[in-house]
């Protein structure tokens, strides 16, 4: 009996959690077996927010609004000051979590201490939707309105280098959803030191 489920996160091969981002804000524990999937609503208002995304990692559920909850004890573990984050990405190996909020501002936090590492405003990023995706040594990607944004910064990781210029193999690219793959060649040059 869940009202709605529009976000899910996997907690293993036989368990996943679902969240209703509508006004009921139900958190549901699903178990998967050979008989099918069974869901049980176990918390209301533990995770809140319209459009809030969730990610399960190491026994905790992280939310795009900054709240971290323990679904087993049904407690709030802590809150990152994500400033109404619209999207997030977790880099477990680096011990960082990233939130993209209005502005648009990218904020990086220490995943264990909840401390802000730093923030940067991303100029020209309009209509960002979807999840932040971690890529490469120091990159994040996110989809904007008819655009893909590739963000590289020492804020993401001090490994690798941040290019000072990019050159694409064509001035514009276009492909319909049913058009198959699109290949883009990117040449990076220079380094940002500081």
Phi and psi in degrees as GROMACS dihedral restraints (atoms count N, CA, C in turn):
[ dihedral_restraints ]
;  ai    aj    ak    al  type     phi  dphi    fc
    3     4     5     6     1   -83.0    20    10
    4     5     6     7     1   145.1    20    10
    6     7     8     9     1   -65.5    20    10
    7     8     9    10     1   -49.3    20    10
    9    10    11    12     1  -162.7    20    10
   10    11    12    13     1   152.3    20    10
   12    13    14    15     1  -132.6    20    10
   13    14    15    16     1   116.5    20    10
   15    16    17    18     1  -126.1    20    10
   16    17    18    19     1     5.7    20    10
   18    19    20    21     1  -139.0    20    10
   19    20    21    22     1   137.7    20    10
   21    22    23    24     1  -135.0    20    10
   22    23    24    25     1   155.3    20    10
   24    25    26    27     1  -145.9    20    10
   25    26    27    28     1   136.0    20    10
   27    28    29    30     1   -86.7    20    10
   28    29    30    31     1   135.6    20    10
   30    31    32    33     1  -112.6    20    10
   31    32    33    34     1    12.1    20    10
   33    34    35    36     1   145.6    20    10
   34    35    36    37     1   179.9    20    10
   36    37    38    39     1   -69.1    20    10
   37    38    39    40     1   -21.3    20    10
   39    40    41    42     1  -119.6    20    10
   40    41    42    43     1    12.3    20    10
   42    43    44    45     1  -147.2    20    10
   43    44    45    46     1   139.1    20    10
   45    46    47    48     1  -146.0    20    10
   46    47    48    49     1   159.2    20    10
   48    49    50    51     1  -115.5    20    10
   49    50    51    52     1   141.9    20    10
   51    52    53    54     1  -121.8    20    10
   52    53    54    55     1   153.3    20    10
   54    55    56    57     1  -137.7    20    10
   55    56    57    58     1   136.7    20    10
   57    58    59    60     1   -96.5    20    10
   58    59    60    61     1   116.1    20    10
   60    61    62    63     1   -87.1    20    10
   61    62    63    64     1     7.3    20    10
   63    64    65    66     1   -82.5    20    10
   64    65    66    67     1  -172.3    20    10
   66    67    68    69     1   -66.9    20    10
   67    68    69    70     1   -13.8    20    10
   69    70    71    72     1   -82.2    20    10
   70    71    72    73     1   -24.5    20    10
   72    73    74    75     1    46.9    20    10
   73    74    75    76     1    54.5    20    10
   75    76    77    78     1   -86.5    20    10
   76    77    78    79     1   138.3    20    10
   78    79    80    81     1  -108.0    20    10
   79    80    81    82     1   127.4    20    10
   81    82    83    84     1  -121.7    20    10
   82    83    84    85     1   134.2    20    10
   84    85    86    87     1   -97.9    20    10
   85    86    87    88     1   117.7    20    10
   87    88    89    90     1  -106.9    20    10
   88    89    90    91     1   134.7    20    10
   90    91    92    93     1  -112.8    20    10
   91    92    93    94     1   141.7    20    10
   93    94    95    96     1  -115.8    20    10
   94    95    96    97     1   131.2    20    10
   96    97    98    99     1  -144.3    20    10
   97    98    99   100     1  -179.8    20    10
   99   100   101   102     1   -64.7    20    10
  100   101   102   103     1   -18.3    20    10
  102   103   104   105     1   -84.2    20    10
  103   104   105   106     1   -14.1    20    10
  105   106   107   108     1   130.6    20    10
  106   107   108   109     1  -155.5    20    10
  108   109   110   111     1  -116.7    20    10
  109   110   111   112     1   131.8    20    10
  111   112   113   114     1  -122.8    20    10
  112   113   114   115     1   130.2    20    10
  114   115   116   117     1  -114.5    20    10
  115   116   117   118     1   143.3    20    10
  117   118   119   120     1  -132.6    20    10
  118   119   120   121     1   122.6    20    10
  120   121   122   123     1   -69.7    20    10
  121   122   123   124     1   123.1    20    10
  123   124   125   126     1  -121.1    20    10
  124   125   126   127     1    -8.3    20    10
  126   127   128   129     1  -157.4    20    10
  127   128   129   130     1   138.8    20    10
  129   130   131   132     1  -115.2    20    10
  130   131   132   133     1   135.8    20    10
  132   133   134   135     1    69.1    20    10
  133   134   135   136     1     9.6    20    10
  135   136   137   138     1   -71.0    20    10
  136   137   138   139     1   -40.2    20    10
  138   139   140   141     1  -114.7    20    10
  139   140   141   142     1   133.0    20    10
  141   142   143   144     1  -135.0    20    10
  142   143   144   145     1   160.8    20    10
  144   145   146   147     1   120.5    20    10
  145   146   147   148     1   130.9    20    10
  147   148   149   150     1   -65.0    20    10
  148   149   150   151     1   129.7    20    10
  150   151   152   153     1    74.5    20    10
  151   152   153   154     1    10.0    20    10
  153   154   155   156     1   -66.1    20    10
  154   155   156   157     1   130.9    20    10
  156   157   158   159     1   -94.5    20    10
  157   158   159   160     1   156.3    20    10
  159   160   161   162     1  -132.3    20    10
  160   161   162   163     1   146.3    20    10
  162   163   164   165     1  -138.2    20    10
  163   164   165   166     1   129.8    20    10
  165   166   167   168     1   -94.5    20    10
  166   167   168   169     1   133.0    20    10
  168   169   170   171     1  -154.8    20    10
  169   170   171   172     1   125.1    20    10
  171   172   173   174     1    50.8    20    10
  172   173   174   175     1    46.3    20    10
  174   175   176   177     1    83.8    20    10
  175   176   177   178     1     3.5    20    10
  177   178   179   180     1  -125.9    20    10
  178   179   180   181     1   154.8    20    10
  180   181   182   183     1  -110.1    20    10
  181   182   183   184     1   121.7    20    10
  183   184   185   186     1   -97.8    20    10
  184   185   186   187     1   139.5    20    10
  186   187   188   189     1  -117.6    20    10
  187   188   189   190     1   152.9    20    10
  189   190   191   192     1   -68.6    20    10
  190   191   192   193     1   -12.2    20    10
  192   193   194   195     1   -89.0    20    10
  193   194   195   196     1    -4.5    20    10
  195   196   197   198     1   106.7    20    10
  196   197   198   199     1   -13.1    20    10
  198   199   200   201     1   -78.3    20    10
  199   200   201   202     1   139.4    20    10
  201   202   203   204     1  -120.4    20    10
  202   203   204   205     1   128.0    20    10
  204   205   206   207     1  -126.5    20    10
  205   206   207   208     1   151.4    20    10
  207   208   209   210     1   -97.1    20    10
  208   209   210   211     1   110.4    20    10
  210   211   212   213     1   -70.5    20    10
  211   212   213   214     1   -20.1    20    10
  213   214   215   216     1   -82.8    20    10
  214   215   216   217     1   -39.2    20    10
  216   217   218   219     1   -94.0    20    10
  217   218   219   220     1    -6.1    20    10
  219   220   221   222     1    55.2    20    10
  220   221   222   223     1    48.8    20    10
  222   223   224   225     1  -127.4    20    10
  223   224   225   226     1   154.1    20    10
  225   226   227   228     1   -84.4    20    10
  226   227   228   229     1   123.0    20    10
  228   229   230   231     1   -83.4    20    10
  229   230   231   232     1   -36.2    20    10
  231   232   233   234     1   175.4    20    10
  232   233   234   235     1   176.9    20    10
  234   235   236   237     1  -140.4    20    10
  235   236   237   238     1   127.0    20    10
  237   238   239   240     1   -80.0    20    10
  238   239   240   241     1   142.3    20    10
  240   241   242   243     1   -80.1    20    10
  241   242   243   244     1    71.9    20    10
  243   244   245   246     1   -80.5    20    10
  244   245   246   247     1    -5.5    20    10
  246   247   248   249     1    55.4    20    10
  247   248   249   250     1    51.1    20    10
  249   250   251   252     1    68.7    20    10
  250   251   252   253     1    41.2    20    10
  252   253   254   255     1   -48.7    20    10
  253   254   255   256     1   136.5    20    10
  255   256   257   258     1   -94.4    20    10
  256   257   258   259     1   -25.6    20    10
  258   259   260   261     1  -152.7    20    10
  259   260   261   262     1   156.5    20    10
  261   262   263   264     1  -147.1    20    10
  262   263   264   265     1   161.4    20    10
  264   265   266   267     1  -145.1    20    10
  265   266   267   268     1   145.1    20    10
  267   268   269   270     1  -116.4    20    10
  268   269   270   271     1   131.5    20    10
  270   271   272   273     1  -115.0    20    10
  271   272   273   274     1    90.3    20    10
  273   274   275   276     1   -61.8    20    10
  274   275   276   277     1   -41.7    20    10
  276   277   278   279     1   -61.9    20    10
  277   278   279   280     1   -38.2    20    10
  279   280   281   282     1   -86.9    20    10
  280   281   282   283     1    -9.5    20    10
  282   283   284   285     1    70.9    20    10
  283   284   285   286     1    33.7    20    10
  285   286   287   288     1  -128.3    20    10
  286   287   288   289     1   151.2    20    10
  288   289   290   291     1  -129.3    20    10
  289   290   291   292     1   140.4    20    10
  291   292   293   294     1  -119.4    20    10
  292   293   294   295     1   141.2    20    10
  294   295   296   297     1  -129.6    20    10
  295   296   297   298     1   136.8    20    10
  297   298   299   300     1  -108.9    20    10
  298   299   300   301     1   123.2    20    10
  300   301   302   303     1  -125.6    20    10
  301   302   303   304     1  -177.6    20    10
  303   304   305   306     1   -57.0    20    10
  304   305   306   307     1   153.6    20    10
  306   307   308   309     1   129.9    20    10
  307   308   309   310     1   -46.6    20    10
  309   310   311   312     1   -78.9    20    10
  310   311   312   313     1   138.2    20    10
  312   313   314   315     1  -120.3    20    10
  313   314   315   316     1   132.8    20    10
  315   316   317   318     1   -98.2    20    10
  316   317   318   319     1   125.4    20    10
  318   319   320   321     1  -118.1    20    10
  319   320   321   322     1   138.3    20    10
  321   322   323   324     1  -116.2    20    10
  322   323   324   325     1   134.9    20    10
  324   325   326   327     1  -127.2    20    10
  325   326   327   328     1   153.0    20    10
  327   328   329   330     1   -71.5    20    10
  328   329   330   331     1   124.0    20    10
  330   331   332   333     1   -65.7    20    10
  331   332   333   334     1   -26.0    20    10
  333   334   335   336     1   -92.2    20    10
  334   335   336   337     1   -35.2    20    10
  336   337   338   339     1  -102.5    20    10
  337   338   339   340     1    -9.9    20    10
  339   340   341   342     1    69.2    20    10
  340   341   342   343     1     8.8    20    10
  342   343   344   345     1   -78.6    20    10
  343   344   345   346     1   138.9    20    10
  345   346   347   348     1   -70.0    20    10
  346   347   348   349     1   126.2    20    10
  348   349   350   351     1   -86.3    20    10
  349   350   351   352     1   -39.6    20    10
  351   352   353   354     1   171.0    20    10
  352   353   354   355     1   174.5    20    10
  354   355   356   357     1  -147.1    20    10
  355   356   357   358     1   158.3    20    10
  357   358   359   360     1  -148.6    20    10
  358   359   360   361     1   139.6    20    10
  360   361   362   363     1   -85.2    20    10
  361   362   363   364     1   135.8    20    10
  363   364   365   366     1  -100.8    20    10
  364   365   366   367     1   102.6    20    10
  366   367   368   369     1   -68.7    20    10
  367   368   369   370     1   142.0    20    10
  369   370   371   372     1    80.8    20    10
  370   371   372   373     1     0.0    20    10
  372   373   374   375     1   -84.5    20    10
  373   374   375   376     1   107.0    20    10
  375   376   377   378     1  -119.2    20    10
  376   377   378   379     1   139.7    20    10
  378   379   380   381     1    63.4    20    10
  379   380   381   382     1    34.9    20    10
  381   382   383   384     1   -61.3    20    10
  382   383   384   385     1   128.6    20    10
  384   385   386   387     1  -134.7    20    10
  385   386   387   388     1   163.6    20    10
  387   388   389   390     1    82.4    20    10
  388   389   390   391     1  -173.0    20    10
  390   391   392   393     1   -89.5    20    10
  391   392   393   394     1   148.2    20    10
  393   394   395   396     1   -70.3    20    10
  394   395   396   397     1   139.3    20    10
  396   397   398   399     1  -123.5    20    10
  397   398   399   400     1   126.3    20    10
  399   400   401   402     1   -77.8    20    10
  400   401   402   403     1   133.5    20    10
  402   403   404   405     1  -145.5    20    10
  403   404   405   406     1   151.8    20    10
  405   406   407   408     1    60.4    20    10
  406   407   408   409     1  -162.8    20    10
  408   409   410   411     1   -75.9    20    10
  409   410   411   412     1   -32.6    20    10
  411   412   413   414     1  -148.7    20    10
  412   413   414   415     1    40.3    20    10
  414   415   416   417     1  -124.8    20    10
  415   416   417   418     1   153.9    20    10
  417   418   419   420     1  -131.3    20    10
  418   419   420   421     1   149.5    20    10
  420   421   422   423     1  -130.0    20    10
  421   422   423   424     1   148.9    20    10
  423   424   425   426     1  -152.7    20    10
  424   425   426   427     1   148.3    20    10
  426   427   428   429     1   -86.8    20    10
  427   428   429   430     1   134.8    20    10
  429   430   431   432     1  -113.4    20    10
  430   431   432   433     1  -169.3    20    10
  432   433   434   435     1   -66.5    20    10
  433   434   435   436     1   106.2    20    10
  435   436   437   438     1    56.0    20    10
  436   437   438   439     1    26.2    20    10
  438   439   440   441     1  -144.3    20    10
  439   440   441   442     1   155.6    20    10
  441   442   443   444     1  -116.7    20    10
  442   443   444   445     1   126.1    20    10
  444   445   446   447     1  -105.0    20    10
  445   446   447   448     1   126.9    20    10
  447   448   449   450     1  -108.7    20    10
  448   449   450   451     1   119.5    20    10
  450   451   452   453     1  -113.2    20    10
  451   452   453   454     1   126.2    20    10
  453   454   455   456     1  -125.0    20    10
  454   455   456   457     1   133.6    20    10
  456   457   458   459     1  -162.0    20    10
  457   458   459   460     1   145.9    20    10
  459   460   461   462     1   -62.0    20    10
  460   461   462   463     1   -18.5    20    10
  462   463   464   465     1   -61.6    20    10
  463   464   465   466     1   -32.6    20    10
  465   466   467   468     1   -77.7    20    10
  466   467   468   469     1   -45.8    20    10
  468   469   470   471     1  -164.2    20    10
  469   470   471   472     1   145.6    20    10
  471   472   473   474     1   -85.4    20    10
  472   473   474   475     1    -3.7    20    10
  474   475   476   477     1   -75.2    20    10
  475   476   477   478     1   151.6    20    10
  477   478   479   480     1    72.7    20    10
  478   479   480   481     1  -166.3    20    10
  480   481   482   483     1  -127.5    20    10
  481   482   483   484     1   157.8    20    10
  483   484   485   486     1  -104.5    20    10
  484   485   486   487     1   120.6    20    10
  486   487   488   489     1   -70.3    20    10
  487   488   489   490     1   149.6    20    10
  489   490   491   492     1   -93.0    20    10
  490   491   492   493     1   -13.4    20    10
  492   493   494   495     1  -150.9    20    10
  493   494   495   496     1   152.3    20    10
  495   496   497   498     1  -127.6    20    10
  496   497   498   499     1   143.7    20    10
  498   499   500   501     1  -130.9    20    10
  499   500   501   502     1   126.4    20    10
  501   502   503   504     1   -96.3    20    10
  502   503   504   505     1   157.1    20    10
  504   505   506   507     1   -75.4    20    10
  505   506   507   508     1    -8.9    20    10
  507   508   509   510     1  -150.5    20    10
  508   509   510   511     1   155.7    20    10
  510   511   512   513     1   -71.1    20    10
  511   512   513   514     1   -30.7    20    10
  513   514   515   516     1  -142.0    20    10
  514   515   516   517     1   157.1    20    10
  516   517   518   519     1  -134.4    20    10
  517   518   519   520     1   145.8    20    10
  519   520   521   522     1  -150.6    20    10
  520   521   522   523     1   138.7    20    10
  522   523   524   525     1  -157.4    20    10
  523   524   525   526     1   133.5    20    10
  525   526   527   528     1   -77.2    20    10
  526   527   528   529     1   162.2    20    10
  528   529   530   531     1   -58.9    20    10
  529   530   531   532     1   -33.2    20    10
  531   532   533   534     1   -91.4    20    10
  532   533   534   535     1     5.1    20    10
  534   535   536   537     1   -85.3    20    10
  535   536   537   538     1     5.0    20    10
  537   538   539   540     1    84.6    20    10
  538   539   540   541     1  -157.9    20    10
  540   541   542   543     1   -77.4    20    10
  541   542   543   544     1   155.3    20    10
  543   544   545   546     1  -125.8    20    10
  544   545   546   547     1   124.0    20    10
  546   547   548   549     1   -99.9    20    10
  547   548   549   550     1   127.4    20    10
  549   550   551   552     1  -123.9    20    10
  550   551   552   553     1   127.4    20    10
  552   553   554   555     1  -101.3    20    10
  553   554   555   556     1   126.4    20    10
  555   556   557   558     1  -118.0    20    10
  556   557   558   559     1   127.0    20    10
  558   559   560   561     1  -109.2    20    10
  559   560   561   562     1   123.3    20    10
  561   562   563   564     1  -105.7    20    10
  562   563   564   565     1   145.6    20    10
  564   565   566   567     1  -146.4    20    10
  565   566   567   568     1   158.2    20    10
  567   568   569   570     1    76.3    20    10
  568   569   570   571     1   167.5    20    10
  570   571   572   573     1  -136.3    20    10
  571   572   573   574     1   149.8    20    10
  573   574   575   576     1  -101.2    20    10
  574   575   576   577     1   117.4    20    10
  576   577   578   579     1  -114.5    20    10
  577   578   579   580     1   158.4    20    10
